[in-house]
Amino acid sequence: MNFFNQLVTGTPCTIDFDLDNCQNRKTIEVTQDKGKVEKLFVFVGNEPVSGKVAITLKDKAKKIEHKGIKVEFVGQIELYYDRGNHYEFTSLVRELAPAGELTENKTFTYDFMNVEKQYESYNGTNTRLRYFVRLTISRSYAPNIIKEYDIWVINYNKPPEVNSNIKMEVGIEDCLHIEFEYNKSKYHLKDVIIGKIYFLLVRIKIKYMEIALIKREQTGHGPNVFNESETLTKFEIMDGAPVRGESIPVRLFLSVFDLTPTYRSVHNKFSVKYYLNLALVDEDDKKYFKQQEITLWRRDATKRPLSTVNSATAKLEPSHPEVPTLDPEASTDESD
C-alpha cells in the first residue's frame, strides 16, 4: 500500500515507498520538522522491514546517469542543540543497482530481515530518535537524489520481577509529619497509580495539597547537559487544613496521558524519567514538595501478567523522616 507519495522536489524523478504487510498495521501520528504531522507505520521489536521502492521518471526522454543505487535502514538520534551531527546507532545497506543509467521507470525490492531495533522511536523536546529507510541515487556531476521514509518502533518490556511499593515519611520538625505510600514503584503505561497519604502530626495551617506527574528529559553530557521538565497533570487532592489521623487517597489513571516508557541513557545521549510530585501549600503560600521517581514500562496488551505487587493498604513500616524541600519559587524566609 502506498501510504505516502514521496516526491523529490527539484529532481528528475519521484520516489514511492511501499512497505510489505502494512494493510492492517497500526499507524501513529507524529509531528515532524516545521510542525508537519505524518502518519507512520508502527513496528514492534525486531520485526523485518521489507517492501518495494519505485522510481518514476518525470521526463522519460531524459535519462538519469548514476554511480549506483542503494537502500539503507537507519536508526538515528538527533540532538536539537547539535543539529549538525546525527548519531547513527543502526545502519544496514542493500545495493540495488550498479553504476549505469535510468532510462525508464524502475521498481526495486528490499528487505532488512534481521535488523536490531533496540531503542524505541521518540520525539522529545530537545531530541529525536527515528528509524527510516533511505534510498540514495548517487550521481557524479549533480547532487545525489536522497529520500527517507520513516517508521515508528515500539518495544514491549517484560514485567518487572521485583515491584515493591513506595513508602516514605516526610516532616518538618515539631510542625508536620506525614507518611505517604504508593502501591508499587513500576507501572505499565495503562496502569493506575494508587496511594494514600497519612497525617501523623499537623501544627501548620495547610491550605491545600496537590499531586503532579512530571516528565523529565535529559539530553547531552558533560557541559552540554539540558534538562527539560514537563508537568503532564496536576490536581488538588485536599482542600483545607487536615487533622491528625486523617488519610487522603490518591488514584491516578495513566492511560489518559501520552506516555513513553522510562528511558535510561539511550545510547549515552538522552534519558526520560517520570516523577510523582507531592506539594503542600500553607497559609503563607509557602510550598513544600517531595518528588518520587517511578518507572514506566510498556506492556504487551496480548499478555496480561499476574499482579505481584503489594497492596496499597499494606501496613506502613517505620522509616526515618525526611525534610521536604521548600519550593524555590515560593517565599524563602524558611529553610529547607
Salt bridges, closest charged atoms under 4 A:
ASP33 OD2 - ARG128 NH2 3.81
GLU38 OE2 - LYS36 NZ 3.64
GLU47 OE1 - ARG25 NH1 3.15
GLU72 OE2 - ARG134 NE 3.16
GLU78 OE1 - ARG128 NH2 2.96
GLU78 OE2 - ARG130 NH1 3.34
GLU88 OE2 - ARG134 NH2 3.46
GLU101 OE2 - LYS63 NZ 2.96
GLU120 OE2 - ARG298 NE 2.70
GLU148 OE1 - ARG130 NH2 2.95
GLU148 OE2 - ARG134 NH1 3.48
ASP150 OD2 - ARG130 NE 2.87
GLU169 OE1 - HIS177 NE2 2.83
ASP191 OD2 - LYS184 NZ 2.79
ASP191 OD2 - HIS188 NE2 3.70
GLU210 OE2 - LYS287 NZ 3.41
ASP285 OD1 - LYS207 NZ 2.72
GLU293 OE2 - ARG264 NH1 2.98
GLU317 OE2 - LYS167 NZ 3.91
GLU322 OE1 - LYS290 NZ 2.62
ASP333 OD1 - LYS286 NZ 2.94
GLU334 OE1 - LYS286 NZ 3.16
